[in-house]
Amino acid sequence: MPVTDLKADWMPLEANAKSIASQYPEPLVTLSEGDVPAFVLRGAYPITDCRTLIDRFEQRGYFS
């Protein structure tokens, strides 16, 4: 898709999991269809576990 076809208002949705689930009953379908570019769930993952999560992402090559 050419860049000119992107929606100007195509912004990530920031909310808690319960709000997202009530608004989007099938959130992965919503993401895969491009209706929403991302769901931002602040504080959903304990801060003490974040380093382990980031290390796992790096090991799997998600940042390369």
N, C-alpha and C positions, 0 to 999 in steps of 0.2 A: 504494500500500500504506500503510495507516495506521501511524503510528509504533509503535503497540503490537504490531505484527506483526514488528518487527525482532528478530533474534536478539540476546540479551544478550551472547553470546560472539563476535559477528561482528567479529573483529579482523583487521587487516592481518597478513600473514605476512612476517616479516623473515628473509631467508636469502640465500645466494648463488645465482647463476643455475643452477648445476649441481644444487643441492639442490632448487630449485623445479621444474626440468625433470624430475628423477627422480620427484618426488612428484606433479606435475601435468603429464603429457605434452602437454596442450593448454591452456596457461595462459590464453590469451585466451578460450577457451570457458569455463574455470573462472570468470574474471572476469565474462563476459557473463551467465552463469547465476546470479551472485550467491553462489556457494559461498564465495568469498573476496572481501572488498571491495577489496583492493589487495595487490600484492607490493612489498615494500620491498627495494631492492637497494643497500645502502650501499656507496659507493666504486666503483660500477659505471661511473661516468662520470668521466673525469679532472677533477680540481678546476680545472685551468687552462682547461678548456673550459666550465665551468659558467656563467660570465657570458654567454657567447655563446648558450648554450642558453636561459637565462632571458630574454635579450633577444628571441630568436626567439619564445618563448612570449608575451611581452608584445606583440610586433608582430602576432601572430595573434589577439590578444584573449582569450587563455586566462584572464587574471586579471581580466577586467572583468565 
